[in-house]
Amino acid sequence: MTDNPTIIPVQERHRFDTARLDAWMCDHVTGYAGPLGVEQFGGGQSNPTYRLTTPASRYVLRRKPPGKLLASAHAVDREYRVITALGTTGFPVPQTYGPDPVTGLSYSCDAGSPNLHFTDVSTSDTFCKHVHFLWAKGIIAGCSGNQYCPTQGVTRDQMAKFLGNAFDLVLYGP
């Protein structure tokens, strides 16, 4: 995906039962509350990808395309299993949900929750989820309060502290 992906109405061939998805999310996603809006990311080559929105959160839905798949097709179910497994190691990946055993759809949450720490890092920034992951792990603190200051330069001292926090290094000196 690009920094500013194209959002389109769901294509006819990629439509699915959104009421069923809403009910599934109510049962399986902690804190979920509709109403649910569904749009599609444009420009994808194989697996349809959707932007799901509620008044409080944003989610991303990935699914296999309808119809018979080529043997060389990207396996979105394998992608789901890998992302889920990486998440158990502390690697910065989205929270995953699914698959729904009836529809086979798998769901993953993006970094679009309004409960992010830094107010000056847009959820449309490609580095957004990484910045918030590093903050949650105590590796970075930002420049002040809930500001990250993404355009501000980094001093050698700040970089040394970052590396020390990231790799659990003991730093010497003032």
N, C-alpha and C positions, 0 to 999 in steps of 0.2 A: 504494500500500500504506500501511497505517497503521503507527504506532509498534509495535504488538503485533499482527501479522497472525494470523489464525486459520489453524492448520495442521490439515488433515484427511487421512484416508486417501485415496489416489488414487481418484477417481470411476471407476466401471466404464467409462463412455464415453470417459474420458481415459487409460486404461491403454495401456501400450506395452511393448515387449520390453526389460526392464531388464537382462537378461544381455547383450544386444547393446550397450546404452549403456555398461555396465561395461567390456566389451571395447574399445569405441571410445575411452573415456577412458584406458584403459591405454596405448593406442597413440598418443594425441594430446595428453594433458595432462601436462606435466612434473611429476614428483613425485606423481602420482596413485597411490594404493594403496587398494584396497577393504578390507573389504566395503562395498558401496554400499547406503545406505538411501534410499528415495524416498517423499516425502510431497507433498501438494498444498497450495498456498496457497488458502484458501477465499475466496469473495466476488468472484472475478474475473468480469468481464462478457463477455470474448471469448476471448482467448488463454490457454489453460491455463498456469499457472506452478507449478513444482515446486521443493521444497527437497530437494536431494541432500546427503547427509551421509556422510562417511567418518570413521574414527577421528581423522584429522588435519586435515580441511578441510570447508568447506561450499561448495556451489555452488548456483546458481539455473539452472533450465532453463526456457526459454520456447519455446513451439511454436505452430504454427497448430492450430486445433481441427480435429477430424476432420470430413469431409463437405464439402459445397459451401459456399463463402464468398460473402457478399454483396459487391457491388462496393465498398460503403462500409466494409467491414471493415478494422480496423487491420492494417497489413502488418508482421507480426513479422519477416519477412525483411529488410524495409527498416530496421526498428529495429536489427537485428543489424549491417547494413552501416554505419549511421550511428554506432553506438557504437564499432565497430571503427575507423572512420576518425577519430573524435574521439580515441581512445586513442593514435593515432600522433602527435598534436599535443601530448601531455602533459596533456590535459584529464582531470580526475579521473573516469574511468569504469571499470567493471569490466573485467577481462581477459576477452576473448571467445574462444570455441572453436567450431569447427564451420564450416559445417554438415556434418553427416554426409551424404555423397552418396546413401546408400541410403535412409535414413529422412527426410532433409530437416530433421532436428532441429538447432537451434543452441543452444549452451550458453554461459553466462557465469558467471564466478566472482564471488561477493560478497565483502564485507570480513570474512567470518567465519573467516578463517584464524587459528589460535592464535598465529601469529608476529607479531602486531601489537605495536607499540612500547609504547603506553600501556596499563597494566593497569587503569586506572580509567575507561576509556571502553568501555562495553558494546557488543558487536556489534549489539545490538538498538536502540541509539541511532540516530536518523535521521541524525545528523551524523558517525557513526563513520568512514565511508570518507573523508570530507572532512578530518577531523582528521589521520588517518594519511597522507593524500596531502600535506597541508601540512607535516607533519613530515618526510616523505621528501624533499620539495623543499627542506628547510632553511629554511622560512618561519617555523615555530614550533618551540619547544624544550620546551614544557611548563613546569611549575612546579619540578620537581626530578626527576632520574633518569628513571624510566619512568612518572612521574605527570603527568597533564595538568591535573588540578584543575578540572574543568568547571564547578563551582559557585562557584569563586573569582572575585571581581571583577577587572577589568583596569584598570591605571593608565594615565594618559596616556602615560607613558614607554614602557610595554609596547606600547601601541597604535602609537606612533610607530615602535618597532623592528619591529613586525609589518608595518606599511605599508612601511617602508624595505626589509625583506627581500622582501616580495611584489612590489614595483615597482622593485627595484634602485636605490633612492634613496640619495644620500649625505646622511647626517644630520650636522648641526652641533651643537655644544654638548657638555656633559659626558656 
